[in-house]
Amino acid sequence: MVSVYGNWVDSNGNKYHPPYTCTFLLGIIGSLIYFLAIVMPHGNWAIGTMMLGNFIRGMGGAGKTLAYSYVVRYIW
């Protein structure tokens, strides 16, 4: 996802807010889905829900590289 976010920033004219907001939303949604595994039936459903939540949360976590480049852009 890092390359997707980087391409999005470059195509936006170095505007970091939309992709950065997307990473936060993906992290929150992934955490909520992971939390919802508690109410799923035991077994494959719960494990699948946990895996999906971690996958989506990981897509949001890839945005931490945006923070580094965002800070460097404004300092440099």
mmCIF file of the N, C-alpha and C atoms, coordinates in Angstrom:
data_MODEL
# 
_entry.id   MODEL 
# 
loop_
_atom_site.group_PDB 
_atom_site.id 
_atom_site.type_symbol 
_atom_site.label_atom_id 
_atom_site.label_alt_id 
_atom_site.label_comp_id 
_atom_site.label_asym_id 
_atom_site.label_entity_id 
_atom_site.label_seq_id 
_atom_site.pdbx_PDB_ins_code 
_atom_site.Cartn_x 
_atom_site.Cartn_y 
_atom_site.Cartn_z 
_atom_site.occupancy 
_atom_site.B_iso_or_equiv 
_atom_site.pdbx_formal_charge 
_atom_site.auth_seq_id 
_atom_site.auth_comp_id 
_atom_site.auth_asym_id 
_atom_site.auth_atom_id 
_atom_site.pdbx_PDB_model_num 
ATOM 1   N N  . MET A 1 1  ? 0.814   -1.201  0.000  1.00 0.00 ? 1  MET A N  1 
ATOM 2   C CA . MET A 1 1  ? 0.000   0.000   0.000  1.00 0.00 ? 1  MET A CA 1 
ATOM 3   C C  . MET A 1 1  ? 0.855   1.261   0.000  1.00 0.00 ? 1  MET A C  1 
ATOM 4   N N  . VAL A 1 2  ? 2.115   1.157   0.383  1.00 0.00 ? 2  VAL A N  1 
ATOM 5   C CA . VAL A 1 2  ? 2.968   2.344   0.420  1.00 0.00 ? 2  VAL A CA 1 
ATOM 6   C C  . VAL A 1 2  ? 3.085   2.948   -0.971 1.00 0.00 ? 2  VAL A C  1 
ATOM 7   N N  . SER A 1 3  ? 3.268   2.111   -1.984 1.00 0.00 ? 3  SER A N  1 
ATOM 8   C CA . SER A 1 3  ? 3.387   2.644   -3.341 1.00 0.00 ? 3  SER A CA 1 
ATOM 9   C C  . SER A 1 3  ? 2.071   3.248   -3.826 1.00 0.00 ? 3  SER A C  1 
ATOM 10  N N  . VAL A 1 4  ? 0.945   2.682   -3.401 1.00 0.00 ? 4  VAL A N  1 
ATOM 11  C CA . VAL A 1 4  ? -0.368  3.238   -3.776 1.00 0.00 ? 4  VAL A CA 1 
ATOM 12  C C  . VAL A 1 4  ? -0.545  4.618   -3.149 1.00 0.00 ? 4  VAL A C  1 
ATOM 13  N N  . TYR A 1 5  ? -0.206  4.741   -1.860 1.00 0.00 ? 5  TYR A N  1 
ATOM 14  C CA . TYR A 1 5  ? -0.326  6.034   -1.197 1.00 0.00 ? 5  TYR A CA 1 
ATOM 15  C C  . TYR A 1 5  ? 0.627   7.054   -1.809 1.00 0.00 ? 5  TYR A C  1 
ATOM 16  N N  . GLY A 1 6  ? 1.851   6.620   -2.119 1.00 0.00 ? 6  GLY A N  1 
ATOM 17  C CA . GLY A 1 6  ? 2.815   7.528   -2.738 1.00 0.00 ? 6  GLY A CA 1 
ATOM 18  C C  . GLY A 1 6  ? 2.355   8.017   -4.093 1.00 0.00 ? 6  GLY A C  1 
ATOM 19  N N  . ASN A 1 7  ? 1.798   7.110   -4.892 1.00 0.00 ? 7  ASN A N  1 
ATOM 20  C CA . ASN A 1 7  ? 1.265   7.498   -6.201 1.00 0.00 ? 7  ASN A CA 1 
ATOM 21  C C  . ASN A 1 7  ? 0.095   8.454   -6.038 1.00 0.00 ? 7  ASN A C  1 
ATOM 22  N N  . TRP A 1 8  ? -0.742  8.226   -5.038 1.00 0.00 ? 8  TRP A N  1 
ATOM 23  C CA . TRP A 1 8  ? -1.896  9.084   -4.781 1.00 0.00 ? 8  TRP A CA 1 
ATOM 24  C C  . TRP A 1 8  ? -1.434  10.498  -4.409 1.00 0.00 ? 8  TRP A C  1 
ATOM 25  N N  . VAL A 1 9  ? -0.419  10.586  -3.569 1.00 0.00 ? 9  VAL A N  1 
ATOM 26  C CA . VAL A 1 9  ? 0.114   11.896  -3.176 1.00 0.00 ? 9  VAL A CA 1 
ATOM 27  C C  . VAL A 1 9  ? 0.702   12.604  -4.381 1.00 0.00 ? 9  VAL A C  1 
ATOM 28  N N  . ASP A 1 10 ? 1.474   11.884  -5.199 1.00 0.00 ? 10 ASP A N  1 
ATOM 29  C CA . ASP A 1 10 ? 2.097   12.491  -6.373 1.00 0.00 ? 10 ASP A CA 1 
ATOM 30  C C  . ASP A 1 10 ? 1.061   12.961  -7.386 1.00 0.00 ? 10 ASP A C  1 
ATOM 31  N N  . SER A 1 11 ? 0.006   12.178  -7.590 1.00 0.00 ? 11 SER A N  1 
ATOM 32  C CA . SER A 1 11 ? -1.016  12.559  -8.557 1.00 0.00 ? 11 SER A CA 1 
ATOM 33  C C  . SER A 1 11 ? -1.900  13.691  -8.040 1.00 0.00 ? 11 SER A C  1 
ATOM 34  N N  . ASN A 1 12 ? -1.907  13.901  -6.728 1.00 0.00 ? 12 ASN A N  1 
ATOM 35  C CA . ASN A 1 12 ? -2.686  14.974  -6.106 1.00 0.00 ? 12 ASN A CA 1 
ATOM 36  C C  . ASN A 1 12 ? -1.939  16.293  -6.066 1.00 0.00 ? 12 ASN A C  1 
ATOM 37  N N  . GLY A 1 13 ? -0.711  16.318  -6.532 1.00 0.00 ? 13 GLY A N  1 
ATOM 38  C CA . GLY A 1 13 ? 0.065   17.548  -6.452 1.00 0.00 ? 13 GLY A CA 1 
ATOM 39  C C  . GLY A 1 13 ? 0.656   17.750  -5.066 1.00 0.00 ? 13 GLY A C  1 
ATOM 40  N N  . ASN A 1 14 ? 1.139   16.663  -4.454 1.00 0.00 ? 14 ASN A N  1 
ATOM 41  C CA . ASN A 1 14 ? 1.753   16.689  -3.121 1.00 0.00 ? 14 ASN A CA 1 
ATOM 42  C C  . ASN A 1 14 ? 0.794   17.137  -2.025 1.00 0.00 ? 14 ASN A C  1 
ATOM 43  N N  . LYS A 1 15 ? -0.474  16.791  -2.157 1.00 0.00 ? 15 LYS A N  1 
ATOM 44  C CA . LYS A 1 15 ? -1.448  17.043  -1.094 1.00 0.00 ? 15 LYS A CA 1 
ATOM 45  C C  . LYS A 1 15 ? -1.608  15.764  -0.289 1.00 0.00 ? 15 LYS A C  1 
ATOM 46  N N  . TYR A 1 16 ? -1.220  15.827  0.968  1.00 0.00 ? 16 TYR A N  1 
ATOM 47  C CA . TYR A 1 16 ? -1.165  14.642  1.808  1.00 0.00 ? 16 TYR A CA 1 
ATOM 48  C C  . TYR A 1 16 ? -2.452  14.365  2.575  1.00 0.00 ? 16 TYR A C  1 
ATOM 49  N N  . HIS A 1 17 ? -3.326  15.314  2.681  1.00 0.00 ? 17 HIS A N  1 
ATOM 50  C CA . HIS A 1 17 ? -4.487  15.149  3.563  1.00 0.00 ? 17 HIS A CA 1 
ATOM 51  C C  . HIS A 1 17 ? -5.446  14.028  3.146  1.00 0.00 ? 17 HIS A C  1 
ATOM 52  N N  . PRO A 1 18 ? -5.857  13.915  1.876  1.00 0.00 ? 18 PRO A N  1 
ATOM 53  C CA . PRO A 1 18 ? -6.784  12.813  1.535  1.00 0.00 ? 18 PRO A CA 1 
ATOM 54  C C  . PRO A 1 18 ? -6.193  11.420  1.766  1.00 0.00 ? 18 PRO A C  1 
ATOM 55  N N  . PRO A 1 19 ? -4.953  11.132  1.313  1.00 0.00 ? 19 PRO A N  1 
ATOM 56  C CA . PRO A 1 19 ? -4.431  9.793   1.581  1.00 0.00 ? 19 PRO A CA 1 
ATOM 57  C C  . PRO A 1 19 ? -4.186  9.539   3.071  1.00 0.00 ? 19 PRO A C  1 
ATOM 58  N N  . TYR A 1 20 ? -3.760  10.574  3.783  1.00 0.00 ? 20 TYR A N  1 
ATOM 59  C CA . TYR A 1 20 ? -3.495  10.423  5.205  1.00 0.00 ? 20 TYR A CA 1 
ATOM 60  C C  . TYR A 1 20 ? -4.795  10.155  5.969  1.00 0.00 ? 20 TYR A C  1 
ATOM 61  N N  . THR A 1 21 ? -5.861  10.830  5.581  1.00 0.00 ? 21 THR A N  1 
ATOM 62  C CA . THR A 1 21 ? -7.173  10.586  6.182  1.00 0.00 ? 21 THR A CA 1 
ATOM 63  C C  . THR A 1 21 ? -7.637  9.163   5.887  1.00 0.00 ? 21 THR A C  1 
ATOM 64  N N  . CYS A 1 22 ? -7.379  8.700   4.676  1.00 0.00 ? 22 CYS A N  1 
ATOM 65  C CA . CYS A 1 22 ? -7.751  7.338   4.297  1.00 0.00 ? 22 CYS A CA 1 
ATOM 66  C C  . CYS A 1 22 ? -7.021  6.312   5.154  1.00 0.00 ? 22 CYS A C  1 
ATOM 67  N N  . THR A 1 23 ? -5.743  6.552   5.441  1.00 0.00 ? 23 THR A N  1 
ATOM 68  C CA . THR A 1 23 ? -4.997  5.600   6.274  1.00 0.00 ? 23 THR A CA 1 
ATOM 69  C C  . THR A 1 23 ? -5.562  5.546   7.689  1.00 0.00 ? 23 THR A C  1 
ATOM 70  N N  . PHE A 1 24 ? -5.941  6.696   8.231  1.00 0.00 ? 24 PHE A N  1 
ATOM 71  C CA . PHE A 1 24 ? -6.554  6.701   9.563  1.00 0.00 ? 24 PHE A CA 1 
ATOM 72  C C  . PHE A 1 24 ? -7.879  5.950   9.556  1.00 0.00 ? 24 PHE A C  1 
ATOM 73  N N  . LEU A 1 25 ? -8.696  6.176   8.527  1.00 0.00 ? 25 LEU A N  1 
ATOM 74  C CA . LEU A 1 25 ? -9.993  5.503   8.450  1.00 0.00 ? 25 LEU A CA 1 
ATOM 75  C C  . LEU A 1 25 ? -9.823  3.995   8.289  1.00 0.00 ? 25 LEU A C  1 
ATOM 76  N N  . LEU A 1 26 ? -8.866  3.576   7.475  1.00 0.00 ? 26 LEU A N  1 
ATOM 77  C CA . LEU A 1 26 ? -8.622  2.144   7.313  1.00 0.00 ? 26 LEU A CA 1 
ATOM 78  C C  . LEU A 1 26 ? -8.160  1.518   8.628  1.00 0.00 ? 26 LEU A C  1 
ATOM 79  N N  . GLY A 1 27 ? -7.329  2.217   9.368  1.00 0.00 ? 27 GLY A N  1 
ATOM 80  C CA . GLY A 1 27 ? -6.888  1.708   10.661 1.00 0.00 ? 27 GLY A CA 1 
ATOM 81  C C  . GLY A 1 27 ? -8.030  1.564   11.643 1.00 0.00 ? 27 GLY A C  1 
ATOM 82  N N  . ILE A 1 28 ? -8.915  2.542   11.672 1.00 0.00 ? 28 ILE A N  1 
ATOM 83  C CA . ILE A 1 28 ? -10.061 2.496   12.580 1.00 0.00 ? 28 ILE A CA 1 
ATOM 84  C C  . ILE A 1 28 ? -11.034 1.395   12.167 1.00 0.00 ? 28 ILE A C  1 
ATOM 85  N N  . ILE A 1 29 ? -11.341 1.317   10.884 1.00 0.00 ? 29 ILE A N  1 
ATOM 86  C CA . ILE A 1 29 ? -12.273 0.296   10.396 1.00 0.00 ? 29 ILE A CA 1 
ATOM 87  C C  . ILE A 1 29 ? -11.709 -1.101  10.634 1.00 0.00 ? 29 ILE A C  1 
ATOM 88  N N  . GLY A 1 30 ? -10.414 -1.272  10.368 1.00 0.00 ? 30 GLY A N  1 
ATOM 89  C CA . GLY A 1 30 ? -9.784  -2.573  10.614 1.00 0.00 ? 30 GLY A CA 1 
ATOM 90  C C  . GLY A 1 30 ? -9.831  -2.968  12.073 1.00 0.00 ? 30 GLY A C  1 
ATOM 91  N N  . SER A 1 31 ? -9.613  -2.012  12.956 1.00 0.00 ? 31 SER A N  1 
ATOM 92  C CA . SER A 1 31 ? -9.681  -2.307  14.388 1.00 0.00 ? 31 SER A CA 1 
ATOM 93  C C  . SER A 1 31 ? -11.099 -2.667  14.817 1.00 0.00 ? 31 SER A C  1 
ATOM 94  N N  . LEU A 1 32 ? -12.086 -1.993  14.261 1.00 0.00 ? 32 LEU A N  1 
ATOM 95  C CA . LEU A 1 32 ? -13.479 -2.320  14.583 1.00 0.00 ? 32 LEU A CA 1 
ATOM 96  C C  . LEU A 1 32 ? -13.860 -3.710  14.095 1.00 0.00 ? 32 LEU A C  1 
ATOM 97  N N  . ILE A 1 33 ? -13.421 -4.056  12.889 1.00 0.00 ? 33 ILE A N  1 
ATOM 98  C CA . ILE A 1 33 ? -13.717 -5.398  12.374 1.00 0.00 ? 33 ILE A CA 1 
ATOM 99  C C  . ILE A 1 33 ? -13.038 -6.457  13.235 1.00 0.00 ? 33 ILE A C  1 
ATOM 100 N N  . TYR A 1 34 ? -11.803 -6.184  13.640 1.00 0.00 ? 34 TYR A N  1 
ATOM 101 C CA . TYR A 1 34 ? -11.097 -7.119  14.518 1.00 0.00 ? 34 TYR A CA 1 
ATOM 102 C C  . TYR A 1 34 ? -11.845 -7.280  15.840 1.00 0.00 ? 34 TYR A C  1 
ATOM 103 N N  . PHE A 1 35 ? -12.356 -6.178  16.367 1.00 0.00 ? 35 PHE A N  1 
ATOM 104 C CA . PHE A 1 35 ? -13.122 -6.226  17.606 1.00 0.00 ? 35 PHE A CA 1 
ATOM 105 C C  . PHE A 1 35 ? -14.415 -7.016  17.438 1.00 0.00 ? 35 PHE A C  1 
ATOM 106 N N  . LEU A 1 36 ? -15.037 -6.931  16.267 1.00 0.00 ? 36 LEU A N  1 
ATOM 107 C CA . LEU A 1 36 ? -16.293 -7.635  16.029 1.00 0.00 ? 36 LEU A CA 1 
ATOM 108 C C  . LEU A 1 36 ? -16.123 -9.148  15.964 1.00 0.00 ? 36 LEU A C  1 
ATOM 109 N N  . ALA A 1 37 ? -14.894 -9.628  15.930 1.00 0.00 ? 37 ALA A N  1 
ATOM 110 C CA . ALA A 1 37 ? -14.673 -11.073 15.928 1.00 0.00 ? 37 ALA A CA 1 
ATOM 111 C C  . ALA A 1 37 ? -15.190 -11.708 17.213 1.00 0.00 ? 37 ALA A C  1 
ATOM 112 N N  . ILE A 1 38 ? -15.341 -10.897 18.253 1.00 0.00 ? 38 ILE A N  1 
ATOM 113 C CA . ILE A 1 38 ? -15.862 -11.408 19.529 1.00 0.00 ? 38 ILE A CA 1 
ATOM 114 C C  . ILE A 1 38 ? -17.281 -11.937 19.371 1.00 0.00 ? 38 ILE A C  1 
ATOM 115 N N  . VAL A 1 39 ? -18.094 -11.265 18.566 1.00 0.00 ? 39 VAL A N  1 
ATOM 116 C CA . VAL A 1 39 ? -19.496 -11.651 18.432 1.00 0.00 ? 39 VAL A CA 1 
ATOM 117 C C  . VAL A 1 39 ? -19.729 -12.686 17.335 1.00 0.00 ? 39 VAL A C  1 
ATOM 118 N N  . MET A 1 40 ? -18.685 -13.043 16.610 1.00 0.00 ? 40 MET A N  1 
ATOM 119 C CA . MET A 1 40 ? -18.834 -14.042 15.552 1.00 0.00 ? 40 MET A CA 1 
ATOM 120 C C  . MET A 1 40 ? -18.862 -15.436 16.171 1.00 0.00 ? 40 MET A C  1 
ATOM 121 N N  . PRO A 1 41 ? -19.481 -16.388 15.479 1.00 0.00 ? 41 PRO A N  1 
ATOM 122 C CA . PRO A 1 41 ? -19.453 -17.770 15.972 1.00 0.00 ? 41 PRO A CA 1 
ATOM 123 C C  . PRO A 1 41 ? -18.010 -18.283 16.035 1.00 0.00 ? 41 PRO A C  1 
ATOM 124 N N  . HIS A 1 42 ? -17.749 -19.138 16.997 1.00 0.00 ? 42 HIS A N  1 
ATOM 125 C CA . HIS A 1 42 ? -16.401 -19.684 17.157 1.00 0.00 ? 42 HIS A CA 1 
ATOM 126 C C  . HIS A 1 42 ? -15.999 -20.474 15.921 1.00 0.00 ? 42 HIS A C  1 
ATOM 127 N N  . GLY A 1 43 ? -14.733 -20.476 15.644 1.00 0.00 ? 43 GLY A N  1 
ATOM 128 C CA . GLY A 1 43 ? -14.221 -21.266 14.524 1.00 0.00 ? 43 GLY A CA 1 
ATOM 129 C C  . GLY A 1 43 ? -13.808 -20.396 13.367 1.00 0.00 ? 43 GLY A C  1 
ATOM 130 N N  . ASN A 1 44 ? -14.148 -20.863 12.171 1.00 0.00 ? 44 ASN A N  1 
ATOM 131 C CA . ASN A 1 44 ? -13.675 -20.208 10.951 1.00 0.00 ? 44 ASN A CA 1 
ATOM 132 C C  . ASN A 1 44 ? -14.178 -18.781 10.791 1.00 0.00 ? 44 ASN A C  1 
ATOM 133 N N  . TRP A 1 45 ? -15.406 -18.513 11.210 1.00 0.00 ? 45 TRP A N  1 
ATOM 134 C CA . TRP A 1 45 ? -15.943 -17.157 11.081 1.00 0.00 ? 45 TRP A CA 1 
ATOM 135 C C  . TRP A 1 45 ? -15.142 -16.166 11.920 1.00 0.00 ? 45 TRP A C  1 
ATOM 136 N N  . ALA A 1 46 ? -14.856 -16.520 13.137 1.00 0.00 ? 46 ALA A N  1 
ATOM 137 C CA . ALA A 1 46 ? -14.099 -15.625 14.023 1.00 0.00 ? 46 ALA A CA 1 
ATOM 138 C C  . ALA A 1 46 ? -12.680 -15.431 13.517 1.00 0.00 ? 46 ALA A C  1 
ATOM 139 N N  . ILE A 1 47 ? -12.052 -16.511 13.079 1.00 0.00 ? 47 ILE A N  1 
ATOM 140 C CA . ILE A 1 47 ? -10.682 -16.401 12.570 1.00 0.00 ? 47 ILE A CA 1 
ATOM 141 C C  . ILE A 1 47 ? -10.645 -15.574 11.294 1.00 0.00 ? 47 ILE A C  1 
ATOM 142 N N  . GLY A 1 48 ? -11.612 -15.795 10.404 1.00 0.00 ? 48 GLY A N  1 
ATOM 143 C CA . GLY A 1 48 ? -11.678 -15.007 9.169  1.00 0.00 ? 48 GLY A CA 1 
ATOM 144 C C  . GLY A 1 48 ? -11.905 -13.533 9.438  1.00 0.00 ? 48 GLY A C  1 
ATOM 145 N N  . THR A 1 49 ? -12.749 -13.228 10.414 1.00 0.00 ? 49 THR A N  1 
ATOM 146 C CA . THR A 1 49 ? -13.001 -11.837 10.772 1.00 0.00 ? 49 THR A CA 1 
ATOM 147 C C  . THR A 1 49 ? -11.745 -11.188 11.341 1.00 0.00 ? 49 THR A C  1 
ATOM 148 N N  . MET A 1 50 ? -11.015 -11.926 12.164 1.00 0.00 ? 50 MET A N  1 
ATOM 149 C CA . MET A 1 50 ? -9.774  -11.391 12.714 1.00 0.00 ? 50 MET A CA 1 
ATOM 150 C C  . MET A 1 50 ? -8.737  -11.153 11.612 1.00 0.00 ? 50 MET A C  1 
ATOM 151 N N  . MET A 1 51 ? -8.654  -12.077 10.667 1.00 0.00 ? 51 MET A N  1 
ATOM 152 C CA . MET A 1 51 ? -7.693  -11.916 9.567  1.00 0.00 ? 51 MET A CA 1 
ATOM 153 C C  . MET A 1 51 ? -8.060  -10.729 8.685  1.00 0.00 ? 51 MET A C  1 
ATOM 154 N N  . LEU A 1 52 ? -9.348  -10.561 8.401  1.00 0.00 ? 52 LEU A N  1 
ATOM 155 C CA . LEU A 1 52 ? -9.788  -9.423  7.600  1.00 0.00 ? 52 LEU A CA 1 
ATOM 156 C C  . LEU A 1 52 ? -9.504  -8.112  8.314  1.00 0.00 ? 52 LEU A C  1 
ATOM 157 N N  . GLY A 1 53 ? -9.785  -8.066  9.608  1.00 0.00 ? 53 GLY A N  1 
ATOM 158 C CA . GLY A 1 53 ? -9.513  -6.862  10.382 1.00 0.00 ? 53 GLY A CA 1 
ATOM 159 C C  . GLY A 1 53 ? -8.036  -6.507  10.391 1.00 0.00 ? 53 GLY A C  1 
ATOM 160 N N  . ASN A 1 54 ? -7.171  -7.506  10.561 1.00 0.00 ? 54 ASN A N  1 
ATOM 161 C CA . ASN A 1 54 ? -5.735  -7.254  10.542 1.00 0.00 ? 54 ASN A CA 1 
ATOM 162 C C  . ASN A 1 54 ? -5.255  -6.821  9.161  1.00 0.00 ? 54 ASN A C  1 
ATOM 163 N N  . PHE A 1 55 ? -5.831  -7.389  8.114  1.00 0.00 ? 55 PHE A N  1 
ATOM 164 C CA . PHE A 1 55 ? -5.460  -7.002  6.754  1.00 0.00 ? 55 PHE A CA 1 
ATOM 165 C C  . PHE A 1 55 ? -5.802  -5.542  6.488  1.00 0.00 ? 55 PHE A C  1 
ATOM 166 N N  . ILE A 1 56 ? -7.008  -5.143  6.838  1.00 0.00 ? 56 ILE A N  1 
ATOM 167 C CA . ILE A 1 56 ? -7.429  -3.753  6.611  1.00 0.00 ? 56 ILE A CA 1 
ATOM 168 C C  . ILE A 1 56 ? -6.640  -2.804  7.502  1.00 0.00 ? 56 ILE A C  1 
ATOM 169 N N  . ARG A 1 57 ? -6.390  -3.195  8.730  1.00 0.00 ? 57 ARG A N  1 
ATOM 170 C CA . ARG A 1 57 ? -5.594  -2.363  9.629  1.00 0.00 ? 57 ARG A CA 1 
ATOM 171 C C  . ARG A 1 57 ? -4.166  -2.218  9.108  1.00 0.00 ? 57 ARG A C  1 
ATOM 172 N N  . GLY A 1 58 ? -3.637  -3.253  8.499  1.00 0.00 ? 58 GLY A N  1 
ATOM 173 C CA . GLY A 1 58 ? -2.310  -3.190  7.900  1.00 0.00 ? 58 GLY A CA 1 
ATOM 174 C C  . GLY A 1 58 ? -2.252  -2.246  6.717  1.00 0.00 ? 58 GLY A C  1 
ATOM 175 N N  . MET A 1 59 ? -3.337  -2.180  5.941  1.00 0.00 ? 59 MET A N  1 
ATOM 176 C CA . MET A 1 59 ? -3.381  -1.225  4.834  1.00 0.00 ? 59 MET A CA 1 
ATOM 177 C C  . MET A 1 59 ? -3.344  0.194   5.360  1.00 0.00 ? 59 MET A C  1 
ATOM 178 N N  . GLY A 1 60 ? -3.945  0.425   6.496  1.00 0.00 ? 60 GLY A N  1 
ATOM 179 C CA . GLY A 1 60 ? -3.885  1.746   7.108  1.00 0.00 ? 60 GLY A CA 1 
ATOM 180 C C  . GLY A 1 60 ? -2.537  2.015   7.735  1.00 0.00 ? 60 GLY A C  1 
ATOM 181 N N  . GLY A 1 61 ? -1.913  0.992   8.276  1.00 0.00 ? 61 GLY A N  1 
ATOM 182 C CA . GLY A 1 61 ? -0.609  1.156   8.916  1.00 0.00 ? 61 GLY A CA 1 
ATOM 183 C C  . GLY A 1 61 ? 0.492   1.491   7.946  1.00 0.00 ? 61 GLY A C  1 
ATOM 184 N N  . ALA A 1 62 ? 0.304   1.177   6.679  1.00 0.00 ? 62 ALA A N  1 
ATOM 185 C CA . ALA A 1 62 ? 1.315   1.507   5.676  1.00 0.00 ? 62 ALA A CA 1 
ATOM 186 C C  . ALA A 1 62 ? 1.431   3.011   5.487  1.00 0.00 ? 62 ALA A C  1 
ATOM 187 N N  . GLY A 1 63 ? 0.480   3.757   5.991  1.00 0.00 ? 63 GLY A N  1 
ATOM 188 C CA . GLY A 1 63 ? 0.505   5.203   5.857  1.00 0.00 ? 63 GLY A CA 1 
ATOM 189 C C  . GLY A 1 63 ? 1.497   5.902   6.757  1.00 0.00 ? 63 GLY A C  1 
ATOM 190 N N  . LYS A 1 64 ? 2.161   5.155   7.646  1.00 0.00 ? 64 LYS A N  1 
ATOM 191 C CA . LYS A 1 64 ? 3.130   5.818   8.509  1.00 0.00 ? 64 LYS A CA 1 
ATOM 192 C C  . LYS A 1 64 ? 4.294   6.372   7.700  1.00 0.00 ? 64 LYS A C  1 
ATOM 193 N N  . THR A 1 65 ? 4.561   5.798   6.546  1.00 0.00 ? 65 THR A N  1 
ATOM 194 C CA . THR A 1 65 ? 5.610   6.363   5.696  1.00 0.00 ? 65 THR A CA 1 
ATOM 195 C C  . THR A 1 65 ? 5.187   7.718   5.142  1.00 0.00 ? 65 THR A C  1 
ATOM 196 N N  . LEU A 1 66 ? 3.880   7.935   5.032  1.00 0.00 ? 66 LEU A N  1 
ATOM 197 C CA . LEU A 1 66 ? 3.408   9.259   4.613  1.00 0.00 ? 66 LEU A CA 1 
ATOM 198 C C  . LEU A 1 66 ? 3.794   10.314  5.636  1.00 0.00 ? 66 LEU A C  1 
ATOM 199 N N  . ALA A 1 67 ? 3.768   9.950   6.893  1.00 0.00 ? 67 ALA A N  1 
ATOM 200 C CA . ALA A 1 67 ? 4.125   10.907  7.943  1.00 0.00 ? 67 ALA A CA 1 
ATOM 201 C C  . ALA A 1 67 ? 5.572   11.341  7.795  1.00 0.00 ? 67 ALA A C  1 
ATOM 202 N N  . TYR A 1 68 ? 6.455   10.391  7.499  1.00 0.00 ? 68 TYR A N  1 
ATOM 203 C CA . TYR A 1 68 ? 7.864   10.736  7.331  1.00 0.00 ? 68 TYR A CA 1 
ATOM 204 C C  . TYR A 1 68 ? 8.063   11.693  6.154  1.00 0.00 ? 68 TYR A C  1 
ATOM 205 N N  . SER A 1 69 ? 7.481   11.366  5.007  1.00 0.00 ? 69 SER A N  1 
ATOM 206 C CA . SER A 1 69 ? 7.671   12.217  3.836  1.00 0.00 ? 69 SER A CA 1 
ATOM 207 C C  . SER A 1 69 ? 6.948   13.557  3.997  1.00 0.00 ? 69 SER A C  1 
ATOM 208 N N  . TYR A 1 70 ? 5.830   13.572  4.723  1.00 0.00 ? 70 TYR A N  1 
ATOM 209 C CA . TYR A 1 70 ? 5.095   14.804  4.975  1.00 0.00 ? 70 TYR A CA 1 
ATOM 210 C C  . TYR A 1 70 ? 5.935   15.774  5.809  1.00 0.00 ? 70 TYR A C  1 
ATOM 211 N N  . VAL A 1 71 ? 6.572   15.254  6.839  1.00 0.00 ? 71 VAL A N  1 
ATOM 212 C CA . VAL A 1 71 ? 7.418   16.088  7.698  1.00 0.00 ? 71 VAL A CA 1 
ATOM 213 C C  . VAL A 1 71 ? 8.634   16.575  6.923  1.00 0.00 ? 71 VAL A C  1 
ATOM 214 N N  . VAL A 1 72 ? 9.271   15.693  6.164  1.00 0.00 ? 72 VAL A N  1 
ATOM 215 C CA . VAL A 1 72 ? 10.452  16.081  5.391  1.00 0.00 ? 72 VAL A CA 1 
ATOM 216 C C  . VAL A 1 72 ? 10.104  17.141  4.371  1.00 0.00 ? 72 VAL A C  1 
ATOM 217 N N  . ARG A 1 73 ? 8.939   17.033  3.765  1.00 0.00 ? 73 ARG A N  1 
ATOM 218 C CA . ARG A 1 73 ? 8.532   18.010  2.743  1.00 0.00 ? 73 ARG A CA 1 
ATOM 219 C C  . ARG A 1 73 ? 8.428   19.404  3.342  1.00 0.00 ? 73 ARG A C  1 
ATOM 220 N N  . TYR A 1 74 ? 7.912   19.519  4.541  1.00 0.00 ? 74 TYR A N  1 
ATOM 221 C CA . TYR A 1 74 ? 7.725   20.837  5.138  1.00 0.00 ? 74 TYR A CA 1 
ATOM 222 C C  . TYR A 1 74 ? 8.956   21.347  5.875  1.00 0.00 ? 74 TYR A C  1 
ATOM 223 N N  . ILE A 1 75 ? 9.863   20.461  6.239  1.00 0.00 ? 75 ILE A N  1 
ATOM 224 C CA . ILE A 1 75 ? 11.094  20.902  6.878  1.00 0.00 ? 75 ILE A CA 1 
ATOM 225 C C  . ILE A 1 75 ? 12.139  21.288  5.832  1.00 0.00 ? 75 ILE A C  1 
ATOM 226 N N  . TRP A 1 76 ? 12.222  20.506  4.771  1.00 0.00 ? 76 TRP A N  1 
ATOM 227 C CA . TRP A 1 76 ? 13.257  20.679  3.773  1.00 0.00 ? 76 TRP A CA 1 
ATOM 228 C C  . TRP A 1 76 ? 13.012  21.876  2.980  1.00 0.00 ? 76 TRP A C  1 
# 
